[in-house]
């Protein structure tokens, strides 16, 4: 190991010894700081050469120099090839969330259109496939089409299946208990297989055509429908011919409305990146079965820090990429770990060929990528680039507005912060229905946005129903009791703290709730300056709210156009939303949980099963009237009244 330049921070002898002992093999390395936090994850064809370069060069006051100065230890993993290193690197980036890597946080999973398999069950529904919206793990017995970029896109596809092929969407319990067609049959969105208005064979033909259409064989489907129509007409079966004619017209209309023509490309992802103002946006547009399904925008974090480090170190060959190419490469590597990769990618910037090769090996699908497309692909890419620019402009505008709101609230509350991203606000709300199913919510505002992953709900028990003050006492004690104890122990021992109090505790309520919060904080030995109550203004009108303090400060009335009030209202409304959805879910479980049916005297497993089958689920049972309940075999009128009362 050569001598370090004078300006390079000194590192522990063990660290330098570990670097000197690295093998000249491909692998992945991780840098950690003294607190054990991951700073950076990288890959290398030659671990010894790459890692040594960090400690041999004088990086000065650059961002990479700042990172190197924090390195306390490293870990490495040797792999067999560059492709393996690339995949492991991005798996670790997503798992460890290092500060100096571009990171795309996982969004919710992609939705699919699900077509249920036709089984051999005695149930009538099992002979007629159903189309439905679906998220989650796939099952081999069903067919799945997608993924789709949004729930809206799936619902549009389902509507298409109804309009053109008249496939059913009802759940099996409803299907099995129909005695007459529903409204969807009347408006020609379903062929009513539930009551025998279409044969099993004809319905299966419609299902097969729908599958072929979703896979991109629309023209073949059209030709087959035309041939069937002519065959019916030749034998004077004009009603059947007219039905097929209407189906052809509906399909033709759908194809005409498609914004992207049906082309040779069946399954393609189009990726465009835009970087501006330290933020980046990757717009992913999806083409499946030759149809453009829509797009979705992704916004990575750590772009500035990661780009600065990469710019100085270069890739494994010493070459450097533009920030746009770095962002795009990070997205491709991280996104397609958990999402099926299509055979064709259209990219706004070139990425490393080894990345595309690794994707092919991982997925078992030969993947090709182009970044200077022609004809239809060029139009797709231009559309994706326009959307990326628009989405990024919207994000920058919203972030600027949100930061201004944070700054305004900090000024109103006289909070001194060098970095407003560190301002943490926790807000509490209580929700119940006439004292039933009381729930408390805690939502968190941090780094200029709501942190959904840190939200918490608290079920409130052992209080007088409807006593909001007691509920507030309980939730604050549960939220801050252990933290206050840990802070006291830390102060006594002189060690580091094990948690962090928020800078503001926002309580949805006026003097009463603030007084209760003050009692709790005095009991826990916490600062009263943290507590801020949001009191309704005159006439409880929106925009006239006042801020109430527990430490004796005078009320603050904010104007309805105040940026600070907008932020307070945003946080309070989110706490209210989170509390009320939890309360409703809890109330629904209490009222209509399937287990509650068996707790009703006279309702055992068999009668419960009959009720659920007749009304399509527990909610259907709860919504049924006494006379409807009494129509179920084995349910007398007296028992029906008992069930009705128990579920109300």
VEXDREN-2710 file (C-alpha; in Angstrom, 1 decimal):
% VEXDREN-2710
k/r/px/py/pz
1/UNK/0.0/0.0/0.0
2/UNK/1.6/3.3/-1.1
3/UNK/1.9/6.2/1.4
4/UNK/-1.2/8.3/1.7
5/UNK/-1.0/11.9/0.6
6/UNK/-0.9/14.4/3.5
7/UNK/-4.4/15.7/2.8
8/UNK/-6.0/12.3/2.9
9/UNK/-7.5/11.6/6.3
10/UNK/-5.8/9.0/8.4
11/UNK/-7.5/5.6/8.5
12/UNK/-7.2/2.7/11.0
13/UNK/-4.3/0.3/10.4
14/UNK/-6.7/-2.6/10.3
15/UNK/-8.7/-0.9/7.4
16/UNK/-5.6/-0.3/5.4
17/UNK/-4.4/-3.8/6.1
18/UNK/-7.8/-5.2/4.8
19/UNK/-7.4/-3.1/1.7
20/UNK/-3.9/-4.4/1.1
21/UNK/-5.1/-8.0/1.4
22/UNK/-7.9/-7.9/-1.1
23/UNK/-7.8/-10.4/-4.0
24/UNK/-7.5/-9.3/-7.6
25/UNK/-10.9/-10.9/-8.4
26/UNK/-14.4/-9.6/-9.4
27/UNK/-16.6/-8.7/-6.5
28/UNK/-18.7/-6.1/-4.5
29/UNK/-17.4/-3.9/-1.8
30/UNK/-19.3/-1.9/1.0
31/UNK/-17.9/1.0/3.0
32/UNK/-19.2/1.7/6.5
33/UNK/-18.7/4.7/8.8
34/UNK/-17.9/4.6/12.5
35/UNK/-21.6/4.2/13.4
36/UNK/-22.0/1.2/11.2
37/UNK/-24.1/3.1/8.5
38/UNK/-23.4/2.1/4.9
39/UNK/-21.8/4.8/2.9
40/UNK/-21.3/3.2/-0.5
41/UNK/-21.8/0.0/-2.4
42/UNK/-19.7/-0.6/-5.5
43/UNK/-18.7/-3.4/-7.9
44/UNK/-15.3/-4.1/-9.4
45/UNK/-13.7/-6.4/-11.9
46/UNK/-10.6/-6.3/-9.8
47/UNK/-11.4/-5.6/-6.1
48/UNK/-7.8/-4.9/-5.0
49/UNK/-7.2/-2.4/-7.8
50/UNK/-10.5/-0.6/-7.4
51/UNK/-10.7/-0.3/-3.6
52/UNK/-7.0/0.6/-3.3
53/UNK/-7.6/3.6/-5.6
54/UNK/-9.9/5.2/-3.0
55/UNK/-7.0/5.3/-0.5
56/UNK/-4.1/6.1/-2.8
57/UNK/-5.5/9.3/-4.4
58/UNK/-5.8/12.7/-2.9
59/UNK/-9.5/13.5/-3.3
60/UNK/-9.2/16.9/-1.5
61/UNK/-12.5/18.5/-0.4
62/UNK/-14.6/16.8/-3.1
63/UNK/-17.7/14.7/-2.2
64/UNK/-15.7/11.5/-2.8
65/UNK/-13.1/12.9/-0.4
66/UNK/-15.7/13.6/2.1
67/UNK/-17.0/10.0/1.8
68/UNK/-13.5/8.5/2.0
69/UNK/-12.8/10.5/5.2
70/UNK/-15.8/8.7/6.9
71/UNK/-14.8/5.1/6.0
72/UNK/-14.1/3.1/9.1
73/UNK/-14.4/-0.4/7.7
74/UNK/-15.2/-2.3/4.6
75/UNK/-16.7/-5.6/3.6
76/UNK/-16.3/-7.4/0.3
77/UNK/-17.9/-10.3/-1.5
78/UNK/-16.1/-12.2/-4.3
79/UNK/-18.2/-13.3/-7.2
80/UNK/-17.5/-15.3/-10.4
81/UNK/-18.3/-12.6/-13.0
82/UNK/-19.0/-9.0/-13.7
83/UNK/-22.6/-9.8/-14.3
84/UNK/-22.9/-11.4/-10.8
85/UNK/-21.2/-8.4/-9.3
86/UNK/-23.6/-6.1/-11.0
87/UNK/-26.7/-7.9/-9.7
88/UNK/-25.3/-8.3/-6.2
89/UNK/-24.4/-4.6/-6.1
90/UNK/-27.9/-3.4/-6.9
91/UNK/-29.5/-5.9/-4.5
92/UNK/-27.3/-4.5/-1.7
93/UNK/-28.1/-0.9/-2.8
94/UNK/-31.8/-1.6/-2.4
95/UNK/-31.3/-3.4/0.9
96/UNK/-28.8/-1.1/2.6
97/UNK/-29.8/2.3/1.3
98/UNK/-26.2/3.8/1.1
99/UNK/-25.9/7.6/1.0
100/UNK/-23.6/7.7/-2.0
101/UNK/-25.5/5.5/-4.4
102/UNK/-28.4/6.4/-6.6
103/UNK/-31.4/4.6/-5.1
104/UNK/-34.8/3.9/-6.5
105/UNK/-37.1/3.0/-3.5
106/UNK/-39.6/0.3/-4.1
107/UNK/-43.0/1.5/-5.1
108/UNK/-46.1/-0.6/-4.5
109/UNK/-46.2/-3.7/-6.7
110/UNK/-47.5/-3.5/-10.3
111/UNK/-51.1/-4.6/-10.9
112/UNK/-52.1/-7.3/-13.3
113/UNK/-55.2/-8.3/-15.2
114/UNK/-56.1/-11.8/-13.8
115/UNK/-58.1/-14.4/-15.8
116/UNK/-59.2/-17.2/-13.5
117/UNK/-58.6/-20.7/-14.6
118/UNK/-61.4/-23.0/-15.6
119/UNK/-61.5/-25.9/-13.1
120/UNK/-63.3/-29.1/-12.6
121/UNK/-65.2/-28.1/-9.4
122/UNK/-68.9/-28.7/-9.2
123/UNK/-69.4/-25.0/-8.7
124/UNK/-71.1/-23.4/-11.8
125/UNK/-68.6/-20.4/-11.6
126/UNK/-65.6/-22.8/-12.2
127/UNK/-66.7/-23.4/-15.8
128/UNK/-66.7/-19.7/-16.7
129/UNK/-63.4/-17.7/-16.4
130/UNK/-63.6/-14.4/-14.7
131/UNK/-61.5/-11.2/-15.3
132/UNK/-60.3/-9.2/-12.3
133/UNK/-57.9/-6.6/-11.1
134/UNK/-55.0/-8.3/-9.2
135/UNK/-51.9/-7.5/-7.1
136/UNK/-49.7/-10.0/-5.4
137/UNK/-48.0/-13.4/-6.0
138/UNK/-49.2/-15.3/-9.1
139/UNK/-50.7/-18.7/-9.1
140/UNK/-50.1/-21.2/-11.9
141/UNK/-53.8/-22.2/-12.2
142/UNK/-54.7/-18.7/-13.4
143/UNK/-53.5/-16.5/-16.3
144/UNK/-52.0/-13.0/-15.7
145/UNK/-51.6/-10.2/-18.2
146/UNK/-49.3/-7.3/-17.6
147/UNK/-47.8/-5.8/-15.6
148/UNK/-49.7/-2.6/-16.0
149/UNK/-48.3/0.8/-15.0
150/UNK/-51.3/1.8/-12.9
151/UNK/-54.5/0.5/-11.5
152/UNK/-56.4/2.8/-14.0
153/UNK/-54.8/0.9/-16.9
154/UNK/-55.9/-2.4/-15.5
155/UNK/-59.5/-1.2/-15.0
156/UNK/-59.5/0.2/-18.6
157/UNK/-58.4/-3.3/-19.8
158/UNK/-61.2/-4.9/-17.8
159/UNK/-63.8/-2.5/-19.2
160/UNK/-62.5/-3.5/-22.7
161/UNK/-63.0/-7.2/-21.9
162/UNK/-66.5/-6.4/-20.9
163/UNK/-67.3/-4.2/-23.9
164/UNK/-65.8/-6.5/-26.6
165/UNK/-65.9/-10.0/-25.2
166/UNK/-68.6/-9.7/-22.5
167/UNK/-66.6/-11.6/-19.9
168/UNK/-67.9/-11.8/-16.3
169/UNK/-66.3/-9.8/-13.5
170/UNK/-68.5/-10.9/-10.5
171/UNK/-67.1/-13.0/-7.7
172/UNK/-67.9/-16.7/-7.5
173/UNK/-70.4/-16.6/-4.6
174/UNK/-72.4/-13.9/-6.4
175/UNK/-72.2/-15.8/-9.7
176/UNK/-73.4/-19.1/-8.0
177/UNK/-76.4/-17.5/-6.5
178/UNK/-77.8/-15.5/-9.4
179/UNK/-81.3/-16.2/-10.5
180/UNK/-81.6/-13.5/-13.1
181/UNK/-79.1/-11.5/-15.1
182/UNK/-77.6/-8.4/-13.5
183/UNK/-77.4/-4.9/-14.9
184/UNK/-74.2/-5.6/-16.8
185/UNK/-76.1/-8.0/-19.1
186/UNK/-78.7/-5.3/-19.7
187/UNK/-76.1/-2.8/-20.9
188/UNK/-74.3/-5.5/-22.9
189/UNK/-71.2/-5.7/-20.8
190/UNK/-71.7/-9.4/-19.8
191/UNK/-73.1/-12.5/-21.6
192/UNK/-74.8/-13.7/-18.4
193/UNK/-73.2/-17.1/-18.1
194/UNK/-74.6/-17.2/-14.5
195/UNK/-78.1/-17.9/-15.8
196/UNK/-77.2/-19.9/-18.9
197/UNK/-77.6/-17.2/-21.6
198/UNK/-74.3/-18.4/-23.2
199/UNK/-73.0/-21.9/-23.6
200/UNK/-69.8/-23.1/-22.0
201/UNK/-68.3/-23.6/-25.4
202/UNK/-69.2/-20.1/-26.7
203/UNK/-68.0/-18.5/-23.6
204/UNK/-64.7/-20.4/-23.8
205/UNK/-64.3/-19.1/-27.3
206/UNK/-64.8/-15.5/-26.1
207/UNK/-62.2/-16.1/-23.3
208/UNK/-59.7/-17.5/-25.9
209/UNK/-60.2/-14.5/-28.1
210/UNK/-59.7/-12.1/-25.2
211/UNK/-56.5/-13.8/-24.3
212/UNK/-55.2/-13.6/-27.9
213/UNK/-56.2/-9.9/-28.0
214/UNK/-54.3/-9.2/-24.8
215/UNK/-51.2/-10.9/-26.2
216/UNK/-51.4/-8.7/-29.3
217/UNK/-53.2/-10.9/-31.9
218/UNK/-56.0/-8.4/-32.4
219/UNK/-56.1/-8.7/-36.2
220/UNK/-56.3/-12.5/-36.1
221/UNK/-59.1/-12.2/-33.6
222/UNK/-60.9/-9.8/-36.0
223/UNK/-60.5/-12.2/-39.0
224/UNK/-61.8/-15.2/-37.0
225/UNK/-64.9/-13.2/-35.8
226/UNK/-65.6/-12.2/-39.4
227/UNK/-65.4/-15.8/-40.6
228/UNK/-67.8/-16.9/-37.8
229/UNK/-70.2/-14.1/-38.6
230/UNK/-70.3/-15.1/-42.3
231/UNK/-70.8/-18.8/-41.4
232/UNK/-73.8/-18.0/-39.2
233/UNK/-75.3/-15.7/-41.9
234/UNK/-75.0/-18.4/-44.6
235/UNK/-77.1/-20.8/-42.5
236/UNK/-79.6/-18.0/-41.8
237/UNK/-78.6/-17.7/-38.1
238/UNK/-79.0/-13.9/-38.2
239/UNK/-79.2/-13.3/-34.5
240/UNK/-75.9/-15.0/-33.8
241/UNK/-74.4/-13.2/-36.8
242/UNK/-75.6/-9.9/-35.5
243/UNK/-74.0/-10.5/-32.1
244/UNK/-70.7/-11.2/-33.8
245/UNK/-71.1/-8.1/-36.0
246/UNK/-71.5/-6.0/-32.8
247/UNK/-68.5/-7.6/-31.3
248/UNK/-66.4/-6.9/-34.4
249/UNK/-67.6/-3.3/-34.4
250/UNK/-66.7/-2.9/-30.7
251/UNK/-63.2/-4.4/-31.3
252/UNK/-62.7/-2.2/-34.4
253/UNK/-63.6/0.9/-32.4
254/UNK/-61.1/0.0/-29.7
255/UNK/-58.3/-0.6/-32.2
256/UNK/-59.1/2.7/-33.9
257/UNK/-58.9/4.6/-30.5
258/UNK/-55.5/3.2/-29.6
259/UNK/-52.9/6.0/-29.5
260/UNK/-50.2/3.6/-30.7
261/UNK/-50.7/1.5/-33.7
262/UNK/-50.4/-2.3/-33.4
263/UNK/-46.8/-3.0/-34.6
264/UNK/-44.3/-5.8/-34.6
265/UNK/-43.1/-4.9/-31.2
266/UNK/-45.3/-6.8/-28.8
267/UNK/-43.7/-6.2/-25.4
268/UNK/-41.5/-3.1/-24.9
269/UNK/-40.5/-0.9/-22.1
270/UNK/-39.5/2.7/-23.0
271/UNK/-37.3/4.5/-20.4
272/UNK/-36.6/8.2/-20.6
273/UNK/-34.6/10.2/-17.9
274/UNK/-34.5/13.9/-17.1
275/UNK/-32.2/15.5/-14.6
276/UNK/-32.6/19.1/-13.3
277/UNK/-32.1/21.0/-10.1
278/UNK/-30.4/18.1/-8.3
279/UNK/-33.4/15.8/-8.9
280/UNK/-34.0/13.2/-11.5
281/UNK/-37.1/11.5/-13.1
282/UNK/-37.2/8.2/-15.0
283/UNK/-40.4/7.8/-17.0
284/UNK/-41.3/4.2/-17.7
285/UNK/-43.8/3.6/-20.5
286/UNK/-45.1/0.1/-21.2
287/UNK/-46.2/-1.5/-24.4
288/UNK/-47.8/-4.9/-24.0
289/UNK/-49.4/-6.9/-26.8
290/UNK/-48.6/-4.0/-29.1
291/UNK/-50.7/-1.6/-27.1
292/UNK/-49.4/1.4/-25.2
293/UNK/-50.7/0.9/-21.6
294/UNK/-49.5/4.1/-20.1
295/UNK/-46.5/5.2/-18.0
296/UNK/-45.2/5.7/-14.5
297/UNK/-42.7/8.2/-13.1
298/UNK/-39.9/7.3/-10.7
299/UNK/-37.8/9.7/-8.7
300/UNK/-34.5/8.4/-7.3
301/UNK/-32.7/9.7/-4.2
302/UNK/-29.0/10.6/-3.5
303/UNK/-28.6/11.7/-7.1
304/UNK/-26.2/14.6/-6.4
305/UNK/-23.9/12.8/-3.9
306/UNK/-23.8/9.6/-6.0
307/UNK/-23.2/11.4/-9.3
308/UNK/-20.3/13.4/-7.8
309/UNK/-18.7/10.2/-6.5
310/UNK/-19.2/8.3/-9.7
311/UNK/-17.9/11.2/-11.8
312/UNK/-14.6/11.2/-10.0
313/UNK/-14.1/7.4/-9.8
314/UNK/-15.5/6.3/-13.2
315/UNK/-16.8/2.8/-13.9
316/UNK/-14.9/-0.5/-13.8
317/UNK/-13.2/0.4/-17.1
318/UNK/-12.3/3.9/-16.0
319/UNK/-14.9/5.5/-18.3
320/UNK/-17.4/8.0/-17.0
321/UNK/-21.1/8.3/-17.8
322/UNK/-23.3/11.3/-17.9
323/UNK/-25.6/11.8/-14.9
324/UNK/-28.6/10.8/-17.0
325/UNK/-26.9/7.6/-18.0
326/UNK/-25.9/6.9/-14.4
327/UNK/-29.5/7.3/-13.3
328/UNK/-30.9/5.2/-16.1
329/UNK/-28.4/2.4/-15.5
330/UNK/-29.2/2.4/-11.8
331/UNK/-32.9/2.2/-12.6
332/UNK/-32.6/-0.7/-15.0
333/UNK/-30.4/-2.6/-12.6
334/UNK/-32.7/-2.2/-9.6
335/UNK/-36.1/-2.1/-11.2
336/UNK/-35.9/-5.4/-13.1
337/UNK/-34.8/-7.5/-10.1
338/UNK/-38.4/-7.9/-9.0
339/UNK/-40.3/-7.1/-12.2
340/UNK/-40.4/-9.2/-15.4
341/UNK/-38.2/-7.7/-18.1
342/UNK/-39.6/-7.5/-21.6
343/UNK/-37.5/-8.6/-24.6
344/UNK/-37.0/-5.0/-25.8
345/UNK/-35.9/-1.9/-24.0
346/UNK/-35.9/1.6/-25.6
347/UNK/-33.6/3.9/-23.7
348/UNK/-33.0/7.7/-23.8
349/UNK/-29.3/7.1/-23.0
350/UNK/-26.9/4.2/-23.6
351/UNK/-26.2/1.9/-20.6
352/UNK/-23.4/-0.6/-20.0
353/UNK/-23.8/-3.7/-22.3
354/UNK/-22.8/-5.9/-19.4
355/UNK/-25.9/-4.8/-17.6
356/UNK/-28.2/-5.9/-20.5
357/UNK/-26.3/-9.2/-20.6
358/UNK/-26.8/-9.7/-16.9
359/UNK/-30.5/-9.0/-17.2
360/UNK/-30.8/-11.7/-20.0
361/UNK/-28.9/-14.2/-17.8
362/UNK/-31.1/-13.5/-14.8
363/UNK/-34.4/-13.5/-16.5
364/UNK/-33.8/-16.2/-19.1
365/UNK/-35.1/-13.9/-21.8
366/UNK/-32.9/-12.5/-24.5
367/UNK/-33.1/-8.7/-23.8
368/UNK/-32.1/-6.1/-26.4
369/UNK/-31.7/-2.4/-25.8
370/UNK/-31.5/0.6/-28.2
371/UNK/-31.0/4.2/-27.3
372/UNK/-31.2/5.8/-30.8
373/UNK/-34.5/4.3/-32.1
374/UNK/-36.3/4.9/-35.3
375/UNK/-39.8/5.1/-36.6
376/UNK/-42.5/4.0/-34.0
377/UNK/-39.9/3.4/-31.3
378/UNK/-38.6/7.0/-31.7
379/UNK/-42.2/8.3/-31.3
380/UNK/-42.6/6.3/-28.1
381/UNK/-39.3/7.6/-26.7
382/UNK/-40.1/11.2/-27.5
383/UNK/-43.5/10.8/-25.7
384/UNK/-41.7/9.3/-22.7
385/UNK/-39.1/12.1/-22.7
386/UNK/-41.8/14.7/-22.7
387/UNK/-43.6/13.0/-19.8
388/UNK/-40.3/12.8/-17.8
389/UNK/-39.7/16.5/-18.2
390/UNK/-43.3/17.3/-17.2
391/UNK/-43.2/15.0/-14.1
392/UNK/-39.9/16.4/-13.0
393/UNK/-41.1/20.0/-13.4
394/UNK/-44.2/19.1/-11.3
395/UNK/-42.0/17.5/-8.6
396/UNK/-39.6/20.5/-8.4
397/UNK/-42.6/22.9/-8.1
398/UNK/-44.2/20.8/-5.3
399/UNK/-41.0/20.4/-3.4
400/UNK/-40.3/24.2/-3.6
401/UNK/-43.8/24.9/-2.3
402/UNK/-43.4/22.3/0.5
403/UNK/-40.1/23.6/1.6
404/UNK/-41.5/27.1/1.7
405/UNK/-44.3/25.8/3.9
406/UNK/-41.8/24.1/6.2
407/UNK/-39.8/27.3/6.5
408/UNK/-42.9/29.4/7.2
409/UNK/-44.0/27.0/10.0
410/UNK/-40.5/27.0/11.6
411/UNK/-40.6/30.8/11.6
412/UNK/-44.0/30.9/13.2
413/UNK/-43.0/28.5/15.9
414/UNK/-39.6/30.2/16.4
415/UNK/-37.7/27.0/15.6
416/UNK/-34.0/27.4/14.7
417/UNK/-32.9/25.0/12.1
418/UNK/-29.8/25.1/9.9
419/UNK/-31.3/22.2/7.9
420/UNK/-35.0/22.3/7.7
421/UNK/-35.0/18.7/6.3
422/UNK/-34.3/17.6/9.9
423/UNK/-37.5/19.2/11.2
424/UNK/-39.7/16.4/12.5
425/UNK/-43.4/16.8/13.4
426/UNK/-45.6/14.1/14.8
427/UNK/-49.4/14.6/14.8
428/UNK/-52.1/12.8/16.8
429/UNK/-55.8/12.4/16.2
430/UNK/-58.6/10.3/17.9
431/UNK/-61.4/8.7/15.9
432/UNK/-64.5/6.6/16.9
433/UNK/-68.2/6.3/16.2
434/UNK/-70.2/7.1/19.3
435/UNK/-67.4/5.6/21.4
436/UNK/-67.2/2.4/19.4
437/UNK/-63.9/1.1/17.9
438/UNK/-61.7/4.0/19.2
439/UNK/-58.5/4.4/17.3
440/UNK/-55.6/6.9/17.7
441/UNK/-53.3/7.8/14.8
442/UNK/-49.8/9.2/14.8
443/UNK/-48.5/10.5/11.5
444/UNK/-45.0/11.8/10.8
445/UNK/-43.8/14.8/8.8
446/UNK/-40.0/14.7/8.1
447/UNK/-37.7/15.9/5.3
448/UNK/-40.5/18.1/3.9
449/UNK/-42.9/15.2/3.3
450/UNK/-45.2/12.8/5.1
451/UNK/-43.3/9.6/6.0
452/UNK/-46.0/6.9/5.5
453/UNK/-43.7/4.1/6.7
454/UNK/-43.5/5.7/10.2
455/UNK/-47.2/6.1/10.7
456/UNK/-48.7/4.2/13.7
457/UNK/-52.2/3.3/14.8
458/UNK/-53.1/2.7/18.4
459/UNK/-56.2/0.7/19.5
460/UNK/-57.6/2.5/22.6
461/UNK/-59.0/0.3/25.3
462/UNK/-60.0/0.5/29.0
463/UNK/-61.5/4.0/28.8
464/UNK/-65.0/5.4/29.0
465/UNK/-66.4/5.2/25.4
466/UNK/-66.2/8.6/23.8
467/UNK/-63.6/10.1/26.2
468/UNK/-61.3/11.7/23.8
469/UNK/-59.1/13.2/26.6
470/UNK/-58.4/9.7/28.1
471/UNK/-57.7/8.4/24.6
472/UNK/-55.2/11.2/24.0
473/UNK/-53.5/10.5/27.4
474/UNK/-53.2/6.8/26.6
475/UNK/-51.7/7.3/23.1
476/UNK/-49.2/9.9/24.2
477/UNK/-48.0/7.7/27.1
478/UNK/-47.7/4.7/24.8
479/UNK/-45.9/6.7/22.2
480/UNK/-43.4/8.6/24.4
481/UNK/-43.2/6.6/27.7
482/UNK/-40.4/4.3/26.7
483/UNK/-38.6/7.0/24.8
484/UNK/-38.6/9.4/27.8
485/UNK/-37.3/6.6/30.0
486/UNK/-34.5/5.9/27.6
487/UNK/-33.5/9.5/27.4
488/UNK/-33.4/9.8/31.2
489/UNK/-31.2/6.7/31.4
490/UNK/-28.9/8.2/28.7
491/UNK/-28.6/11.4/30.6
492/UNK/-27.8/9.6/33.8
493/UNK/-25.2/7.4/32.2
494/UNK/-23.8/10.1/30.0
495/UNK/-24.1/7.8/26.9
496/UNK/-25.7/8.5/23.5
497/UNK/-29.4/8.6/23.1
498/UNK/-31.3/5.6/21.8
499/UNK/-34.1/7.6/20.2
500/UNK/-35.2/11.0/19.1
501/UNK/-38.1/13.1/20.2
502/UNK/-40.0/15.1/17.5
503/UNK/-39.4/18.8/17.3
504/UNK/-43.2/19.4/17.3
505/UNK/-46.0/17.3/18.7
506/UNK/-49.1/18.4/16.9
507/UNK/-52.4/17.7/18.7
508/UNK/-55.7/17.9/16.8
509/UNK/-57.7/19.8/19.4
510/UNK/-57.9/23.0/21.5
511/UNK/-57.2/23.8/25.1
512/UNK/-58.6/20.6/26.5
513/UNK/-56.4/18.3/24.4
514/UNK/-53.4/20.5/24.9
515/UNK/-54.0/20.4/28.7
516/UNK/-54.1/16.6/28.6
517/UNK/-50.9/16.5/26.5
518/UNK/-49.2/18.9/29.0
519/UNK/-50.1/16.6/31.9
520/UNK/-48.6/13.6/30.1
521/UNK/-45.4/15.5/29.2
522/UNK/-45.0/16.8/32.8
523/UNK/-45.4/13.3/34.1
524/UNK/-42.8/12.0/31.6
525/UNK/-40.4/14.9/32.2
526/UNK/-40.5/16.1/28.6
527/UNK/-40.4/19.7/27.3
528/UNK/-43.8/21.4/27.1
529/UNK/-42.5/23.6/24.3
530/UNK/-43.0/20.6/21.9
531/UNK/-46.8/20.6/22.2
532/UNK/-48.8/22.6/19.7
533/UNK/-52.6/22.2/19.5
534/UNK/-54.7/23.0/16.4
535/UNK/-57.9/24.7/17.6
536/UNK/-60.9/25.3/15.4
537/UNK/-61.5/28.9/14.7
538/UNK/-64.7/30.9/15.0
539/UNK/-67.6/28.9/13.6
540/UNK/-65.2/26.0/13.1
541/UNK/-64.5/27.5/9.6
542/UNK/-61.5/26.1/7.6
543/UNK/-58.8/28.7/7.5
544/UNK/-59.5/30.2/10.9
545/UNK/-57.6/27.7/12.9
546/UNK/-55.5/28.8/15.8
547/UNK/-52.3/27.3/17.3
548/UNK/-52.5/26.7/21.1
549/UNK/-49.4/26.1/23.2
550/UNK/-48.8/24.1/26.4
551/UNK/-45.9/26.2/27.7
552/UNK/-47.9/29.4/28.2
553/UNK/-47.3/31.2/24.9
554/UNK/-50.1/33.2/23.5
555/UNK/-52.3/31.7/20.8
556/UNK/-51.3/32.3/17.2
557/UNK/-53.9/33.0/14.6
558/UNK/-52.7/32.3/11.1
559/UNK/-54.3/33.8/8.0
560/UNK/-56.1/31.5/5.6
561/UNK/-53.4/32.1/3.0
562/UNK/-50.6/31.4/5.4
563/UNK/-48.1/28.8/4.1
564/UNK/-47.6/27.6/7.7
565/UNK/-51.3/27.0/8.1
566/UNK/-51.4/25.0/4.9
567/UNK/-48.7/22.7/6.2
568/UNK/-50.4/22.4/9.6
569/UNK/-53.7/21.6/7.8
570/UNK/-52.0/19.1/5.6
571/UNK/-50.5/17.2/8.5
572/UNK/-53.7/17.4/10.6
573/UNK/-55.9/16.2/7.8
574/UNK/-53.5/13.3/7.1
575/UNK/-53.7/12.3/10.8
576/UNK/-57.5/12.5/10.6
577/UNK/-57.6/10.4/7.5
578/UNK/-55.3/7.8/8.9
579/UNK/-57.3/7.6/12.2
580/UNK/-60.7/7.3/10.6
581/UNK/-59.7/4.6/8.1
582/UNK/-58.3/2.6/11.0
583/UNK/-61.4/3.1/13.0
584/UNK/-63.7/2.1/10.1
585/UNK/-61.6/-1.1/9.5
586/UNK/-61.8/-2.0/13.2
587/UNK/-65.5/-1.3/13.4
588/UNK/-66.1/-3.4/10.3
589/UNK/-64.1/-6.3/11.8
590/UNK/-66.2/-6.1/15.0
591/UNK/-69.5/-5.9/13.1
592/UNK/-69.0/-8.3/10.2
593/UNK/-66.1/-10.5/10.9
594/UNK/-67.0/-14.0/9.8
595/UNK/-66.1/-15.4/13.2
596/UNK/-68.8/-13.2/14.8
597/UNK/-71.5/-15.1/12.9
598/UNK/-70.7/-18.3/14.8
599/UNK/-70.9/-16.4/18.1
600/UNK/-74.6/-15.8/17.4
601/UNK/-76.7/-18.4/19.2
602/UNK/-78.1/-20.8/16.7
603/UNK/-75.5/-20.1/13.9
604/UNK/-73.0/-22.9/13.6
605/UNK/-70.5/-23.6/10.8
606/UNK/-73.0/-25.0/8.4
607/UNK/-75.5/-22.1/8.7
608/UNK/-72.6/-19.7/8.6
609/UNK/-71.4/-21.3/5.3
610/UNK/-74.9/-21.1/3.8
611/UNK/-75.2/-17.4/4.8
612/UNK/-71.8/-16.5/3.3
613/UNK/-72.6/-18.4/0.1
614/UNK/-76.1/-16.9/-0.3
615/UNK/-75.0/-13.2/0.2
616/UNK/-71.5/-13.4/-1.3
617/UNK/-69.5/-12.7/1.9
618/UNK/-69.8/-11.2/5.4
619/UNK/-70.5/-7.7/4.2
620/UNK/-73.5/-9.0/2.2
621/UNK/-74.8/-10.8/5.3
622/UNK/-74.5/-7.6/7.3
623/UNK/-76.4/-5.6/4.7
624/UNK/-79.2/-8.1/4.3
625/UNK/-82.6/-7.5/5.8
626/UNK/-84.5/-9.8/8.1
627/UNK/-86.7/-11.2/5.3
628/UNK/-83.7/-11.8/3.1
629/UNK/-81.9/-13.6/5.8
630/UNK/-85.0/-15.8/6.5
631/UNK/-84.9/-17.1/2.9
632/UNK/-81.7/-19.0/3.6
633/UNK/-82.2/-22.7/4.2
634/UNK/-82.1/-23.4/8.0
635/UNK/-82.6/-19.8/9.1
636/UNK/-85.9/-19.2/10.8
637/UNK/-87.5/-15.7/11.0
638/UNK/-86.6/-15.5/14.7
639/UNK/-83.0/-16.4/14.0
640/UNK/-82.9/-14.0/11.1
641/UNK/-83.9/-11.2/13.5
642/UNK/-81.2/-12.3/15.9
643/UNK/-78.6/-12.2/13.2
644/UNK/-79.8/-8.8/12.0
645/UNK/-79.5/-7.3/15.5
646/UNK/-76.1/-8.9/16.2
647/UNK/-74.6/-7.4/13.0
648/UNK/-76.0/-3.9/13.5
END
